[in-house]
C-alpha cells in the first residue's frame, strides 16, 4: 500500500459528499500509480459500512460474479452466491441490507468493465436512476485509464453524464510534501530525487532508503528487473493504440523541440497531424503547453512551447530511451556515466526552476508578498528570458526572479542583470512596483547578501 500523504483536500471533498443527505456519485480518476486507491482506502477506514470492489480485465460476467460474491459476504446472503442474477439485482440486494451508517460502494478500475461491455455505463445509469439515486448511498467510480474514464463517465456522450455529484482528478504530490516520504533530508538534498520520480507515490517509494541519486537511478531505473525500466511503455500502451507515434512525439520534445513547428519538422509531419496526439498526452498530464505569463489570451498565443510535464517521463526519454541498446547489452555503467555528465545542469536545473515557481505560490500565501494572480516565466524580445515572473494585477505589484542550480554561490551580477529587465517588464505587465527574488541552493556571495540587506525589495532564498 502506498504511503498516504498530502491528500487532505481530496479527503475533505469525499467527506463532504458523504455527509450530504442525498445519494452521492463521485468520479475519482487519474493516471496509474498516483495514489487513487490509497486515497479511497484511507477514506473507507473512517466508514466501516462500505464495500470495495476491484474490477479486472476479464469479461463483464466474471466481474459480475466476483462482485456478487463480495455482496453476498457483505450482506450475509448465501443464496446470492449461486443465483443467476444481473447487476441490478445484486445492487438491490446490497441496498436492502440494513446498516448503521450510510453505505459506500466503490467500483475501482471501473473502466475495465466498460471496456469488456461498452453498454455497461448504460447499465450503471439505470441502476443509479432507478435504485441508488434515492437510496441515500455513496457510489465511487474510480479508474486509472484516463481516456476511458472520461469517455465512460465524464463526457457529454456518456450515459452517466450529468449524474455525478462530484469528481476528483488526482494529481501528483507537489514538491512541498516530498520530504514526507523521506526522513533526515533537506528539500535541497531531495531535489535530484524529485527530478527523477516526480510526485508519483509509487515511484517515490522505490527511491526511499537511497542516499545517492545515481545509485538510485542505476538500481531502480536502469536495472531491467525494475518496474520503472519499461514503465512508459506500460503507462501508454493501456491508453493509446499507436504507441510508437506517441513515443516519437515525446522523444522529439525531450530532445529540445518545443515549438509545434519544430516538433513537426523533427517528425517529418504536418503540424495539423499532431493535434490529436498532443491532446491525448495533455489529458494524461504527460505534456503541457506553456506560454509567457504575460500573455492575456494564452490559447491564442503564437509563443506557446510544449514541455514534458511529468518528471519521470522527461528523465526517461532524455536519458534512458536513447540508450536502450546499451542497457540491453548490459552496459549500465556506461549509461550511468552519460547521465552523470548532463543530469545536473541539463536536466535537474530546469526541475529546480519549476519547484521555485511552485514555492512562489507558497510564499505568497504566507504573506511574503501581496497575493499573486499569476506566476510563471517570461521569454520574448522585450526582456529576454526570466525564470520567475509573479504578478499582482490588483495591487500593481511585480516580482522578478532567477533560479540558479549550481555549486557556486550567486554573485551580484545576477541581480544586476535582472534589474536591467525591470523597466521593460513593468511596462509589459502594466504594474508599478517591482521586487526581486533569487533562489540558489549554493547560497550567495557577500556582495549580493549585503545588497539584499540594504534593499528590502530583494529577497534571497537558499532553502526550499
SULQUI-V931433 format. One record per pair of residues at least 24 apart in sequence whose C-alpha atoms are under 10 Angstrom apart, sorted by the first residue. I is the first residue (numbers start at 1). J is the second residue. Records with the same first field share a line. If there is no record, write none. Layout:
BEGIN
I=J / J
END
This chain:
BEGIN
1=35 / 37 / 38 / 41 / 202
2=33 / 34 / 35 / 36 / 37 / 38 / 39 / 201 / 202 / 203 / 204 / 205
3=35 / 38 / 39 / 180 / 181 / 201 / 202 / 204 / 205
4=35 / 38 / 39 / 41 / 42 / 180 / 181 / 201
5=35 / 38 / 39 / 173 / 177 / 178 / 180 / 181 / 201
6=39 / 172 / 173 / 174 / 176 / 177 / 178 / 180
7=35 / 36 / 38 / 39 / 42 / 170 / 171 / 173
8=39
10=39 / 40 / 43 / 167 / 168 / 169 / 170
11=39 / 40 / 42 / 43
12=43
13=166 / 167 / 168
14=39 / 40 / 43 / 138 / 140 / 166 / 167 / 168
15=43 / 46 / 47
16=166
17=138 / 139 / 165 / 166
18=47 / 102 / 103 / 104 / 136 / 137 / 138 / 139
19=102 / 138
20=136 / 137 / 138
21=102 / 136 / 137
22=132 / 133 / 134 / 135 / 136 / 137 / 138 / 165
23=102 / 103 / 104 / 128 / 132 / 133 / 134 / 135 / 136 / 137 / 138 / 139 / 165
24=104 / 128 / 132 / 133 / 134 / 135 / 136 / 137 / 138 / 139 / 140 / 163 / 164 / 165 / 166
25=105 / 128 / 132 / 133 / 137 / 138 / 139 / 140 / 141 / 160 / 163 / 164 / 165 / 166 / 167
26=106 / 138 / 139 / 140 / 141 / 142 / 163 / 164 / 165 / 166 / 167 / 168
27=107 / 110 / 139 / 140 / 141 / 142 / 143 / 149 / 150 / 153 / 154 / 164 / 165 / 166 / 167 / 168 / 169
28=108 / 109 / 140 / 141 / 142 / 143 / 144 / 149 / 166 / 167 / 168 / 169 / 170
29=108 / 109 / 110 / 141 / 142 / 143 / 144 / 145 / 146 / 147 / 149 / 150 / 167 / 168 / 169 / 170 / 171
30=142 / 143 / 144 / 145 / 146 / 147 / 149 / 168 / 169 / 170 / 171 / 172 / 283 / 284 / 285
31=143 / 144 / 145 / 146 / 147 / 169 / 170 / 171 / 172 / 200 / 235 / 239 / 283 / 284 / 285 / 286
32=143 / 144 / 145 / 146 / 200 / 202 / 234 / 235 / 238 / 284
33=144 / 172 / 200 / 201 / 202 / 203 / 235
34=144 / 170 / 171 / 172 / 173 / 199 / 200 / 201 / 202 / 203
35=144 / 170 / 171 / 172 / 173 / 200 / 201 / 202
36=108 / 142 / 143 / 144 / 168 / 169 / 170 / 171
37=108 / 109 / 142 / 143 / 144
38=201
39=170
40=106 / 108 / 140 / 142
44=104 / 105 / 106
47=101 / 102 / 103 / 104
48=99 / 100 / 101 / 102 / 103 / 104
49=74 / 98 / 99 / 100 / 101 / 102 / 103 / 104 / 105
50=74 / 99 / 101 / 102 / 103 / 104 / 105 / 106 / 137 / 138 / 139
51=94 / 103 / 104 / 105 / 106 / 107 / 139
52=104 / 105 / 106 / 107 / 108 / 140
53=105 / 106 / 107 / 108 / 109 / 110
54=106 / 107 / 108 / 109 / 110 / 112 / 142 / 143
55=107 / 108 / 109 / 110 / 111 / 112 / 113 / 142 / 143
56=108 / 109 / 110 / 111 / 112 / 113 / 116
57=109 / 110 / 111 / 112 / 113 / 114 / 115 / 116
58=112 / 113 / 115 / 116
59=112 / 113 / 114 / 115 / 116 / 117
60=112 / 113 / 114 / 115 / 116 / 117 / 118 / 120
61=86 / 87 / 113 / 116 / 117
62=113
63=112 / 113 / 116
64=90 / 113
65=90
67=91 / 107
68=93 / 94
70=94
71=95 / 97
75=99
86=123
87=120 / 123 / 124 / 127
88=123 / 124 / 126 / 127 / 128 / 130 / 131
89=127
91=127 / 128 / 131 / 132
92=127 / 131 / 132 / 135
95=131 / 132 / 135 / 136 / 137
96=135
101=137
102=135 / 136 / 137 / 138
103=135 / 136 / 137 / 138 / 139
104=136 / 137 / 138 / 139 / 140
105=137 / 138 / 139 / 140 / 141
106=138 / 139 / 140 / 141 / 142
107=139 / 140 / 141 / 142 / 143
108=140 / 141 / 142 / 143 / 144
109=141 / 142 / 143 / 144 / 145 / 149
110=140 / 141 / 142 / 143 / 144 / 145 / 148 / 149 / 152 / 153
111=141 / 142 / 143 / 144 / 145 / 146 / 147 / 148 / 149 / 150 / 151 / 152 / 153
112=143 / 144 / 145 / 148 / 149
114=148 / 149 / 151 / 152
115=148 / 152
118=152
119=152 / 159
120=152 / 159
121=151 / 152 / 153 / 158 / 159 / 160 / 161
122=152 / 158 / 159 / 160
123=159 / 160
124=159 / 160
125=153 / 158 / 159 / 160 / 161 / 163
126=159 / 160
128=160 / 163
129=160 / 163
133=163
138=165
139=164 / 165
140=164 / 166 / 167
141=167
142=167 / 168 / 169
144=170 / 235 / 238 / 239
145=235 / 236 / 238 / 239 / 240 / 284
146=238 / 239 / 280 / 283 / 284 / 285
147=238 / 239 / 240 / 280 / 283 / 284
148=238 / 239
150=283
171=199 / 200 / 285
172=198 / 199 / 200 / 201 / 285 / 310
173=198 / 199 / 200 / 201 / 204
174=198 / 199 / 200 / 355 / 358
175=199 / 354 / 355 / 356 / 358 / 359 / 464
176=355 / 358 / 359 / 362 / 464
178=204
181=205 / 207 / 208 / 209
182=207 / 208 / 209 / 210
183=208 / 209
185=211
186=463 / 464
187=441 / 463 / 464
188=352 / 440 / 441 / 442 / 462 / 463 / 464
189=213 / 441 / 463 / 464
191=348 / 349 / 351 / 352 / 355 / 464
192=343 / 344 / 347 / 348 / 349 / 351 / 352
193=217 / 348
194=311 / 312 / 348 / 351 / 352 / 355
195=310 / 311 / 312 / 314 / 315 / 343 / 344 / 347 / 348 / 349 / 350 / 351 / 352 / 355
196=221 / 310 / 311 / 312 / 313 / 314 / 315 / 316 / 343 / 347 / 348 / 351
197=221 / 228 / 310 / 311 / 312 / 313 / 314 / 315
198=309 / 310 / 311 / 312 / 313 / 314 / 315 / 351
199=310 / 311 / 312
200=310 / 311 / 312
202=228
203=227 / 228 / 312
213=340
214=336 / 337 / 339 / 340 / 343
215=336
217=336 / 339
218=332 / 333 / 335 / 336
219=332
221=312 / 316 / 320
222=316 / 319 / 320 / 323 / 324 / 327 / 328 / 330 / 331 / 332 / 333 / 335 / 336
223=327 / 328 / 330 / 332
224=327 / 328 / 330 / 332
228=312 / 316
229=316 / 320 / 321 / 324 / 327
230=316 / 320 / 321
231=312 / 313 / 316
232=312 / 313 / 316 / 317 / 321
235=284
236=281 / 284
239=280 / 281 / 284
240=277 / 280 / 281
242=277
245=274 / 277
246=274 / 277 / 278 / 280 / 281
247=317 / 321
248=317
249=274 / 277 / 278 / 281
250=277 / 278 / 281 / 286 / 287 / 306 / 307 / 308 / 313 / 314 / 317 / 318
251=308 / 313 / 314 / 316 / 317 / 318 / 321 / 322
252=317 / 318
253=287 / 305 / 306 / 307 / 308 / 314 / 317 / 318
254=306 / 307 / 308 / 313 / 314 / 315 / 316 / 317 / 318 / 319
255=314 / 317 / 318 / 322
256=306 / 307 / 318
257=305 / 306 / 307
258=289 / 290 / 304 / 305 / 306 / 307 / 308
259=289 / 302 / 303 / 304 / 305 / 306 / 307
260=289 / 302 / 303 / 304 / 305 / 306
263=306
278=306
281=308 / 309
282=306 / 308 / 309
284=309 / 310
285=309 / 310
286=310 / 311 / 312 / 313 / 314
287=313 / 314
290=376 / 377
291=376 / 377 / 378 / 379
292=375 / 376 / 377 / 378 / 379 / 380 / 385 / 386 / 389
293=374 / 375 / 376 / 377 / 378 / 379 / 388 / 389 / 390 / 391 / 429
294=374 / 375 / 376 / 377 / 378 / 379 / 389 / 390 / 391 / 425 / 428 / 429 / 430
295=378 / 428 / 429
296=429
303=379 / 380
311=347 / 348 / 351
314=347
315=339 / 343 / 347 / 348
318=342 / 343 / 346 / 347
319=343 / 347
344=405 / 406 / 407
345=404 / 405 / 406
348=405
349=403 / 404 / 405 / 406
350=387 / 403 / 404 / 405
351=405
352=403 / 404 / 405 / 439 / 440 / 441 / 464
353=377 / 387 / 388 / 402 / 403 / 404 / 405 / 439
354=387 / 388 / 403
355=403 / 464
356=387 / 388 / 401 / 402 / 403 / 438 / 439 / 440 / 461 / 464
357=387 / 388 / 389 / 390 / 401 / 402 / 403
359=464
360=388 / 389 / 390 / 399 / 401 / 437
361=390
364=390
368=459
369=397 / 398 / 399 / 435
370=394 / 395 / 396 / 397 / 398
371=395 / 397
372=397 / 398 / 399
374=398
375=399 / 400
377=401 / 402
378=425
382=421 / 423 / 424 / 425 / 427 / 428
383=418 / 420 / 421 / 422 / 423 / 424 / 425 / 428
384=421
385=418 / 421
386=418 / 421 / 425
387=418 / 438
388=436 / 437 / 438
389=425 / 429 / 436 / 437
390=434 / 435 / 436
391=429 / 430 / 431 / 434
392=429 / 431 / 433
393=429 / 430 / 431 / 432
394=431
395=431 / 432 / 433
396=426 / 429 / 430 / 431 / 432 / 433 / 434
397=426 / 429 / 430 / 431 / 432 / 433 / 434 / 435
398=422 / 425 / 426 / 429 / 430 / 431 / 432 / 433 / 434 / 435 / 436
399=425 / 426 / 433 / 434 / 435 / 436 / 437 / 457 / 458
400=425 / 434 / 435 / 436 / 437 / 438 / 458
401=435 / 436 / 437 / 438 / 439 / 458 / 459 / 460
402=436 / 437 / 438 / 439 / 440
403=437 / 438 / 439 / 440 / 441 / 461
404=438 / 439 / 440 / 441 / 442 / 443
405=439 / 440 / 441 / 442
406=440 / 441 / 442 / 443
407=440 / 441 / 442 / 443
408=440 / 441 / 442 / 443 / 444 / 445
409=440 / 441 / 442 / 443 / 444 / 445 / 446 / 448 / 462
410=438 / 439 / 440 / 441 / 442 / 443 / 444 / 445 / 446 / 447 / 448 / 449 / 460
411=443 / 444 / 445 / 446 / 447 / 448 / 449
412=444 / 445 / 446 / 447 / 448 / 449 / 450 / 451 / 452
413=447 / 448
414=438 / 448
415=448 / 451 / 452 / 458
416=448
433=457
434=458
435=459
436=460
437=461
438=462
439=463 / 464
440=464
END
